[in-house]
Amino acid sequence: MNAKQRWMAWWTGERPDRVPCDYWGTGEITARLLFDLDCATESDLWRKLCIDKCIYLAPRHPAATEDTWHMPSLFSIWGVETKLVPYADGLGVYEESVGFPLADARTAADVDRFPWPKVEDWDFSDYRARCLEYRDHPIVGASYEPFYLYCRLRGMEQALEDLVTNPELMDDIMGRMFDVFAGLVRKSLETAGDLVDFIYVAEDLGTQETLLMSPRVFRRSVKPWLAKMIELAHGYGAKAFHHDDGAIRPLIPDLLEIGIDVLNPIQWRCRGMEREGLARDFGTDVVFHGGIDNQHTLPFGSPADVRCQVAENIRLFSGGKGYVVAPCHNLQANTPTANVVAMYEAIQEFGALR
C-alpha cells in the first residue's frame, strides 16, 4: 500500500497492511533530521523513516509574506502584527501575535471598515498541479480555524471577553471570516476534485487542565461555524481533519456530532484525556491521529520509552475506527534524533495489522 491507500483504508472498509503514520515537526528539528540522517529533501526523510506523510497544501496569496499551508496564519493578509519569540534557550522560535487589527472594533460599522481579504485574490492557477505531485499521499487541501484567527484579530483577552459580553459582534466577525474561508475551501475542492482528502477544520480550545470556554459557550459561538464548514467539506466528499489541543474531552461528543473524521493531536497527559478512556468511549466513531507524547517522552525519554509508547498506542487505538501514529503536535527542537528514529522504527515493528 502507498501512503494514501494506507490512510484511506480506515474509511473504505479495509484494514491497512500496517498502522499509518505521519510527521509533524518544527522547521528547526526537520533541518536537523535532514542533516543527521543524510537526507537531501523532506521526501527523502519520509522514505528513509517509512513515513506515510500527509501533505498540506493550500492556494497561494501573492501578497502574503508568509509561505504556509495554514491559511489562518497568513497574518500579513489579515493585518496581524507578529514577532518571533525564542524558546528552549534559543533552539527554536515561534511567531507570536503582538498587534490585533480589530482590537478596537465596537460596532458593525467598525467590522465593515476592515479590509477583508477576497477569495479572488488567492492564486489557484497551479493548485491542482501541486496536488497531482502528491497523488500517492493523503492531502489536506485547505484550513479553517475560526476562533484561533478571531483571537489574533481581536487579541486573546478581548476574544474571551467577547464570548460573554459581546456575542453579537463576535457573530458578525465570525460570519465575515466564514464567508472568506468557505469560498476558499469551495474553490479548493472544485479545483482539485478528489485529489483532496481532508479539509483542516480545527481549533485550539484546551489548556493542560481544562477548556478555554465552557461547553455552553462553545455550542453558542464556535460550534455552529465548525459545523457549517464540515458540512461544506463533506458535501464535496472531503473529510474533516480536526486538530484541538489540550484537555478537550468535554467537547468530543459535540465534535463527533458535527462530523469530524480525524481527531488530533491526542495530548493524553492533559486532564481527562487518558488514552484508555478515549479509545473506549470514542474509538468506534473517529480516527485518532497523534498520541506520541512530545512534552515528556519524546524530548526527555529514552528510545526504549518511545518504542514502548508506540506499541501501547497501537494496541489501544487501532482496534476501533482507526489510528495514525504521530507525535502529539510538532516535534520540538529539543527532541533527540534517536527518539524520532525510535518512534518510526517501532511503527514498523508493532504496526502490522494483517
C-alpha positions as CSV (number, residue, x, y, z in Angstrom):
1,M,0.0,0.0,0.0
2,N,1.1,3.6,-0.6
3,A,0.6,6.3,2.0
4,K,-2.8,7.5,0.6
5,Q,-4.1,3.9,0.5
6,R,-2.9,3.2,4.0
7,W,-4.7,6.2,5.4
8,M,-7.9,5.9,3.5
9,A,-8.3,2.2,4.2
10,W,-9.8,3.3,7.6
11,W,-12.8,4.7,5.7
12,T,-13.1,2.2,2.8
13,G,-13.9,-0.8,5.0
14,E,-10.4,-2.3,4.5
15,R,-7.6,-2.7,7.1
16,P,-4.3,-1.2,6.1
17,D,-1.3,-3.5,5.9
18,R,0.1,-1.6,8.9
19,V,-1.0,1.3,11.0
20,P,-0.2,4.5,9.0
21,C,2.0,7.2,10.4
22,D,2.6,10.9,9.9
23,Y,5.3,13.5,10.6
24,W,4.8,16.9,12.4
25,G,7.9,18.9,13.3
26,T,9.2,22.4,13.6
27,G,11.5,23.8,10.9
28,E,14.4,23.5,13.3
29,I,14.1,19.8,14.0
30,T,13.3,19.0,10.4
31,A,16.5,20.7,9.3
32,R,18.5,18.8,12.0
33,L,17.0,15.4,11.0
34,L,17.8,16.0,7.3
35,F,21.5,16.6,8.4
36,D,21.7,13.8,10.9
37,L,20.0,11.2,8.7
38,D,21.8,12.3,5.5
39,C,18.7,13.2,3.6
40,A,18.7,15.8,0.8
41,T,15.0,16.6,0.9
42,E,12.0,16.1,3.2
43,S,10.7,13.5,0.8
44,D,13.9,11.6,1.3
45,L,13.4,11.8,5.0
46,W,9.8,10.4,4.7
47,R,11.1,7.5,2.6
48,K,14.0,6.8,5.0
49,L,11.7,6.6,8.0
50,C,8.8,4.9,6.1
51,I,6.5,7.9,6.9
52,D,3.1,8.0,5.3
53,K,3.2,11.8,5.1
54,C,0.0,13.7,4.9
55,I,0.6,16.6,2.5
56,Y,-0.8,20.0,3.5
57,L,-1.4,22.3,0.5
58,A,-3.4,25.5,0.0
59,P,-3.8,28.1,-2.6
60,R,-1.2,30.9,-2.5
61,H,-1.8,34.5,-1.8
62,P,0.6,36.7,-3.9
63,A,0.7,39.5,-1.3
64,A,1.4,37.2,1.7
65,T,4.8,37.5,3.2
66,E,4.4,34.0,4.8
67,D,4.7,30.7,3.0
68,T,2.4,28.4,4.8
69,W,-0.4,25.9,4.1
70,H,-2.3,27.1,7.2
71,M,-4.3,30.0,5.7
72,P,-5.4,31.4,9.1
73,S,-1.7,32.0,9.7
74,L,-1.3,34.3,6.7
75,F,-1.0,37.1,9.3
76,S,0.2,39.7,6.7
77,I,-3.1,39.3,4.8
78,W,-5.2,39.7,7.9
79,G,-3.2,42.6,9.3
80,V,-2.0,40.9,12.4
81,E,1.4,42.1,13.7
82,T,3.8,39.4,14.9
83,K,7.2,38.9,16.4
84,L,9.5,35.8,16.7
85,V,9.8,34.6,20.2
86,P,12.6,32.1,21.1
87,Y,12.1,29.0,23.2
88,A,14.2,26.3,24.7
89,D,17.2,28.6,25.2
90,G,17.1,29.7,21.6
91,L,16.9,26.3,20.0
92,G,13.8,27.5,18.1
93,V,11.4,30.3,17.6
94,Y,7.6,30.7,17.3
95,E,5.7,33.5,15.7
96,E,3.5,35.2,18.2
97,S,0.9,37.9,17.7
98,V,1.5,41.3,19.1
99,G,-0.8,43.6,17.2
100,F,-4.6,43.0,16.7
101,P,-6.3,44.9,13.9
102,L,-9.8,44.5,15.2
103,A,-9.0,45.1,18.8
104,D,-10.9,48.4,18.9
105,A,-13.9,47.3,16.9
106,R,-17.2,48.0,18.7
107,T,-19.9,48.2,16.1
108,A,-20.9,46.5,12.8
109,A,-19.6,49.6,11.0
110,D,-16.2,49.0,12.5
111,V,-16.3,45.4,11.3
112,D,-17.4,46.6,7.8
113,R,-14.5,49.0,7.5
114,F,-11.9,46.2,8.0
115,P,-10.1,45.3,4.7
116,W,-11.5,41.8,4.5
117,P,-9.5,39.5,2.2
118,K,-11.3,38.5,-1.0
119,V,-11.3,34.9,-2.3
120,E,-10.4,36.1,-5.8
121,D,-7.1,37.5,-4.5
122,W,-5.8,33.9,-3.9
123,D,-3.9,32.2,-6.7
124,F,-5.3,28.8,-7.7
125,S,-3.5,28.6,-11.1
126,D,-1.1,25.7,-10.1
127,Y,-3.2,24.2,-7.2
128,R,-4.3,21.1,-9.0
129,A,-0.9,20.5,-10.4
130,R,0.7,20.7,-7.0
131,C,-1.9,18.2,-5.7
132,L,-1.1,15.8,-8.6
133,E,2.6,15.8,-7.5
134,Y,1.5,14.0,-4.3
135,R,-1.2,11.7,-5.6
136,D,0.2,8.8,-3.6
137,H,-0.2,10.8,-0.4
138,P,-3.2,11.9,1.6
139,I,-3.8,15.6,1.0
140,V,-5.2,18.3,3.3
141,G,-6.4,20.9,0.9
142,A,-7.3,24.0,2.9
143,S,-7.6,25.1,6.5
144,Y,-10.2,26.9,8.7
145,E,-9.7,27.7,12.4
146,P,-12.2,30.4,13.3
147,F,-11.6,31.1,17.0
148,Y,-7.8,30.8,16.5
149,L,-8.0,33.6,13.9
150,Y,-10.6,35.6,15.9
151,C,-8.2,35.7,18.8
152,R,-5.5,37.2,16.6
153,L,-7.8,39.8,15.1
154,R,-9.2,40.9,18.5
155,G,-6.5,39.8,21.0
156,M,-6.9,36.8,23.3
157,E,-8.3,38.7,26.3
158,Q,-10.8,40.6,24.2
159,A,-11.8,37.5,22.3
160,L,-12.5,35.6,25.5
161,E,-14.4,38.6,26.9
162,D,-16.5,38.8,23.7
163,L,-17.8,35.3,24.2
164,V,-19.7,36.5,27.2
165,T,-20.2,40.3,26.8
166,N,-20.4,40.9,23.1
167,P,-21.5,37.7,21.3
168,E,-23.4,39.7,18.6
169,L,-20.2,41.5,17.5
170,M,-18.4,38.1,17.5
171,D,-21.1,36.6,15.3
172,D,-20.6,39.5,12.8
173,I,-16.8,39.0,12.7
174,M,-17.0,35.2,12.6
175,G,-19.6,35.4,9.8
176,R,-17.3,37.6,7.7
177,M,-14.4,35.2,8.3
178,F,-16.6,32.2,7.4
179,D,-17.5,33.8,4.1
180,V,-13.8,34.1,3.1
181,F,-12.8,30.6,4.2
182,A,-15.9,28.9,2.8
183,G,-15.1,30.5,-0.6
184,L,-11.5,29.3,-0.4
185,V,-12.5,25.8,0.7
186,R,-15.2,25.5,-2.0
187,K,-12.8,26.7,-4.7
188,S,-10.0,24.4,-3.5
189,L,-12.3,21.4,-3.7
190,E,-13.7,22.4,-7.1
191,T,-10.2,23.0,-8.5
192,A,-8.5,19.8,-7.1
193,G,-11.5,17.5,-7.1
194,D,-11.0,14.1,-5.4
195,L,-7.2,14.7,-5.1
196,V,-8.0,16.4,-1.8
197,D,-8.9,14.0,1.0
198,F,-9.3,16.3,4.0
199,I,-10.1,19.9,5.0
200,Y,-8.4,21.0,8.2
201,V,-11.2,22.2,10.4
202,A,-9.5,23.0,13.7
203,E,-9.3,24.9,16.9
204,D,-7.1,25.3,20.0
205,L,-9.7,25.2,22.8
206,G,-7.9,23.3,25.6
207,T,-5.3,24.1,28.2
208,Q,-3.4,21.4,30.2
209,E,-6.1,21.3,32.7
210,T,-9.4,22.5,31.2
211,L,-11.2,24.3,28.4
212,L,-10.7,27.9,27.3
213,M,-14.5,28.3,27.4
214,S,-17.5,26.4,28.7
215,P,-19.2,23.8,26.6
216,R,-22.3,26.0,26.6
217,V,-20.4,29.0,25.2
218,F,-18.7,26.7,22.7
219,R,-22.0,25.5,21.4
220,R,-23.3,29.0,21.1
221,S,-20.4,30.8,19.4
222,V,-17.9,28.4,17.9
223,K,-19.5,25.0,17.2
224,P,-22.0,26.3,14.6
225,W,-19.2,27.7,12.4
226,L,-17.2,24.4,12.6
227,A,-20.4,22.5,11.7
228,K,-21.0,24.7,8.6
229,M,-17.5,24.1,7.3
230,I,-17.6,20.4,8.0
231,E,-20.9,20.2,6.1
232,L,-19.4,22.1,3.2
233,A,-16.4,19.7,3.1
234,H,-18.5,16.6,3.3
235,G,-20.7,17.9,0.5
236,Y,-17.7,17.7,-1.8
237,G,-16.6,14.3,-0.5
238,A,-13.7,15.5,1.7
239,K,-13.3,14.5,5.3
240,A,-12.8,16.8,8.3
241,F,-9.4,16.7,9.9
242,H,-9.9,18.2,13.4
243,H,-7.0,19.5,15.4
244,D,-7.7,20.6,19.0
245,D,-5.0,20.9,21.7
246,G,-5.2,20.1,25.3
247,A,-7.9,18.9,27.7
248,I,-10.9,18.9,25.3
249,R,-12.7,15.8,26.4
250,P,-16.0,17.5,27.3
251,L,-16.2,18.8,23.7
252,I,-15.5,15.5,21.9
253,P,-19.2,14.4,21.8
254,D,-20.1,17.8,20.2
255,L,-17.3,17.4,17.7
256,L,-18.4,13.9,16.7
257,E,-22.0,15.2,16.4
258,I,-20.9,17.7,13.8
259,G,-19.0,15.1,11.8
260,I,-15.3,15.3,12.5
261,D,-13.5,12.3,10.8
262,V,-10.0,12.7,12.4
263,L,-9.2,13.8,15.9
264,N,-5.7,15.2,16.5
265,P,-3.3,15.6,18.5
266,I,-4.4,13.4,21.5
267,Q,-2.4,15.1,24.2
268,W,-3.2,12.3,26.7
269,R,-1.2,13.8,29.6
270,C,-3.7,16.6,29.9
271,R,-6.6,16.2,32.4
272,G,-9.3,13.9,31.2
273,M,-7.5,12.8,28.0
274,E,-6.4,9.4,29.2
275,R,-5.9,7.1,26.3
276,E,-7.9,4.1,27.6
277,G,-11.0,6.3,28.1
278,L,-10.7,8.0,24.7
279,A,-10.4,4.6,23.0
280,R,-13.2,3.1,24.9
281,D,-15.7,5.9,24.6
282,F,-14.9,7.3,21.1
283,G,-12.8,4.8,19.3
284,T,-15.5,3.4,17.0
285,D,-16.5,6.9,15.9
286,V,-13.3,8.7,14.8
287,V,-9.8,8.0,13.5
288,F,-7.3,9.1,16.2
289,H,-4.1,10.9,15.0
290,G,-1.1,11.7,17.1
291,G,-0.7,10.5,20.7
292,I,3.1,10.0,20.9
293,D,3.8,12.4,23.8
294,N,6.1,15.3,22.9
295,Q,6.0,17.0,26.3
296,H,7.8,14.3,28.2
297,T,8.5,11.1,26.3
298,L,9.9,12.3,23.0
299,P,12.1,15.1,24.3
300,F,13.2,13.6,27.6
301,G,12.6,9.8,27.5
302,S,14.8,7.1,26.1
303,P,14.4,5.4,22.7
304,A,13.1,2.4,24.7
305,D,10.4,4.6,26.3
306,V,9.4,5.8,22.9
307,R,9.2,2.3,21.5
308,C,7.0,1.2,24.4
309,Q,4.6,4.1,23.9
310,V,4.2,3.5,20.2
311,A,3.3,-0.2,21.0
312,E,0.8,0.9,23.7
313,N,-0.9,3.4,21.4
314,I,-1.2,0.9,18.5
315,R,-2.7,-1.6,20.9
316,L,-5.2,0.9,22.4
317,F,-6.3,2.8,19.3
318,S,-6.0,0.6,16.2
319,G,-8.9,-1.7,17.1
320,G,-11.6,0.9,16.6
321,K,-12.3,3.2,13.7
322,G,-8.6,3.7,13.1
323,Y,-5.3,5.3,14.2
324,V,-2.5,7.3,12.6
325,V,0.7,7.3,14.6
326,A,2.3,10.7,15.0
327,P,3.7,13.0,17.7
328,C,1.0,14.8,19.6
329,H,1.8,18.1,17.9
330,N,5.0,19.3,16.3
331,L,8.3,17.6,17.3
332,Q,10.3,20.3,19.0
333,A,13.9,21.2,18.6
334,N,14.9,19.6,21.9
335,T,13.8,16.1,20.8
336,P,16.8,13.8,20.2
337,T,17.2,12.4,16.7
338,A,17.5,8.9,18.3
339,N,14.0,9.2,19.8
340,V,12.5,10.3,16.4
341,V,14.1,7.3,14.7
342,A,12.9,5.0,17.5
343,M,9.3,6.2,17.0
344,Y,9.2,5.4,13.3
345,E,11.2,2.1,13.7
346,A,8.7,1.0,16.3
347,I,5.8,1.6,13.9
348,Q,7.4,-0.9,11.5
349,E,7.9,-3.3,14.4
350,F,4.5,-3.2,16.0
351,G,2.2,-1.7,13.4
352,A,1.4,-4.8,11.2
353,L,-2.4,-5.4,11.0
354,R,-2.6,-8.3,8.6
